[in-house]
Amino acid sequence: MKTLYVSRTAPNPRKALILLASKGFDIDDMDDLEIVDIDIAKKEHMTDAFTKLNPMQTLPVMTLDDGTVLNDSQAICEYLDRVYGERSVMGNDVVQRARVCAMRRTAEFEVLYNFMLAFQHSHPSKADRVEQFPEFAKVSVDRAIKALPYFEDALEGRDYLVTDQMTFADIVFYLGLDFGKVLKVNPSNHGTNIARFYERMNERFSINKMPKAKAESDN
Ligand SMILES: N[C@@H](CCC(=O)N[C@@H](CS)C(=O)NCC(=O)O)C(=O)O
């Protein structure tokens, strides 16, 4: 049995959960893949057992049947994309794949990553995880906001960033916008195209719409 360790509210694990959901899979009812919920707030990702699995103490992590451990969301999503479902969200030909990659990396480095840095440098729960420089939080938020017009333009007259179907770049950009809300950046205030895009993605993939962790008594 393959196992995917996640926190259902954290952006990087959500990439994998949304990818599978977008391909029509019920993540809690898959024949060959078990989801294990790890509570970051309770520091379950820092236990000895989890650290043995992933010395980086981050989520998501995936283990394969042959014992392979994947400890990065991009690697896990590449694997899931190829193994599950017909259509590739990474792109269906060489040029499409390269364009999805470029857009995904821009969304990741300019938007999601800057919001994550802002969170790490300002939130009390991260104080024992990183050396915090609170002034860096605002700089990072500003940098993410500065990138948004690029995406507003890319969404002009279209539903998704790269092709007429949802790709992994859309998933990462949506997660960037969604995490920005934690930093009080409202996606509705940064252009009509972004607002429309966010609403549509959120309708399908918000934390509330996605399957919840099973109650402990169910396990
Ligand atoms: N490169 C990693 C980064 C993963 C990452 O930073 N995950 C966050 C959740 S979004 C985490 O596990 N944070 C726990 C912590 O910082 O203590 C990936 O993309 O998988």
The ligand as an ORCA input file, in Angstrom:
! r2SCAN-3c Opt
* xyz 0 1
  N       9.862     21.557     -0.442
  C       8.828     21.092      0.359
  C       8.360     22.116      1.380
  C       7.265     21.524      2.196
  C       6.816     22.438      3.321
  O       7.429     23.482      3.642
  N       5.718     22.008      3.963
  C       5.173     22.737      5.070
  C       3.647     22.710      4.985
  S       3.063     23.646      3.628
  C       5.581     22.064      6.355
  O       5.658     20.860      6.419
  N       5.805     22.847      7.417
  C       6.100     22.324      8.695
  C       7.020     23.222      9.464
  O       7.556     24.152      8.867
  O       7.189     22.993     10.641
  C       7.675     20.626     -0.516
  O       7.239     21.383     -1.382
  O       7.232     19.511     -0.306
*
